[in-house]
Amino acid sequence: MATAEVGDDVFGDDPSVHRLENNVAELLGKQAAVFVSSGTQSNLCALMAHCQRGDEYLVGDHAHTYMFEGGGAAVLGSIQPQTVPMLESGMLDLDAARSSIKPDDAHFARTRLLCLENTTDGKVLSLDDLRSGRELADEYNLGYHLDGARLWNAAIALGVDPADVAASFDTVSVCLSKGLGAPIGSVLSGSSELIDEARKWRKMLGGAMRQVGLIAAAGEHAVDNHIDRLADDHRNAETLAEGLADIDGLEVDAQNTNMVFVRVIGDIGGLENRLLDRGVMTRWSGNTSRMVLHLDVSEADVATVITSVAEELNC
């Protein structure tokens, strides 16, 4: 980052940004890409590139773009979300999606886009699932967008190239932080036409930055060096899940890629603060927690977490 060659990305002349965008586009098998500050901004730029005011997009009823991005599509894009039930796998119920597609009638918002997420709560969608969504989108002439913040994890879990996960989609958003370890940033990829449109919306949303090559250089390092090592996070998650499952008073509800979902049987009391006193930062909703493995969590850290939780629950 300290030696990154920079320019003015507002004018499109930051060489570090260009290298990152070209690299990600090639990795995902797309024509073009645009670097943005966050996954929320990336998804919003995609939705606004696909849809006009008064259009709607089909989205999972627990999907990140619907639940956790501030309603930006509706507030800033005047795009109506039409929620669709999600299956246990994280895939949309495509029969329900089909029945939610509006007829060509002035009474209805125009259905323009189908959105999927991979991974969802660490659960990986199969390539067959992704292709089945493509078939539905093609049947009704819809755009097809993937919130692939953790696409890299999905590719590692499936044992395929990132481009294989992205292949079915018109646009794909990927995150550079999370498991890859960059401090900030996401990249939206797709056709040259859609990315040109998304770049215009990025400017309007305040996301066009000047010497941002400083950050793009970190993203480039992450993409070049940290994708394959996500398998380490998956193995560490398995170790964590196995260790926590052996603790009296604790249940492991699921272990998916790099995420472990745990539940304390009964009241957790001040467990979150007690663990923090031991140097273990966790977040609890009631008596449940989602624990996420990433670049900065080692095998030794996993052992520390298991020991700390066991001692606090059984003290």
Sequence and secondary structure as in RCSB ss.txt:
>XXXX:A:sequence
MATAEVGDDVFGDDPSVHRLENNVAELLGKQAAVFVSSGTQSNLCALMAHCQRGDEYLVGDHAHTYMFEGGGAAV
LGSIQPQTVPMLESGMLDLDAARSSIKPDDAHFARTRLLCLENTTDGKVLSLDDLRSGRELADEYNLGYHLDGAR
LWNAAIALGVDPADVAASFDTVSVCLSKGLGAPIGSVLSGSSELIDEARKWRKMLGGAMRQVGLIAAAGEHAVDN
HIDRLADDHRNAETLAEGLADIDGLEVDAQNTNMVFVRVIGDIGGLENRLLDRGVMTRWSGNTSRMVLHLDVSEA
DVATVITSVAEELNC
>XXXX:A:secstr
 TT     GGGT  HHHHHHHHHHHHHHT SEEEEES HHHHHHHHHHHH  TTEEEEEETT HHHHSSTTHHHH
HH  EEEEE B TTS B HHHHHHHS  S TTS EEEEEEEESSBTTB   HHHHHHHHHHHHHTT EEEEEETT
HHHHHHHHTS HHHHHTT SEEEEESSGGG  SS EEEEE HHHHHHHHHHHHHTT   SSTHHHHHHHHHHHHH
SSTTHHHHHHHHHHHHHHHHTSTTEEEEEEETTEEEEEESS  TTHHHHHHHTT     BTTEEEEE  TT  HH
HHHHHHHHHHHHH  
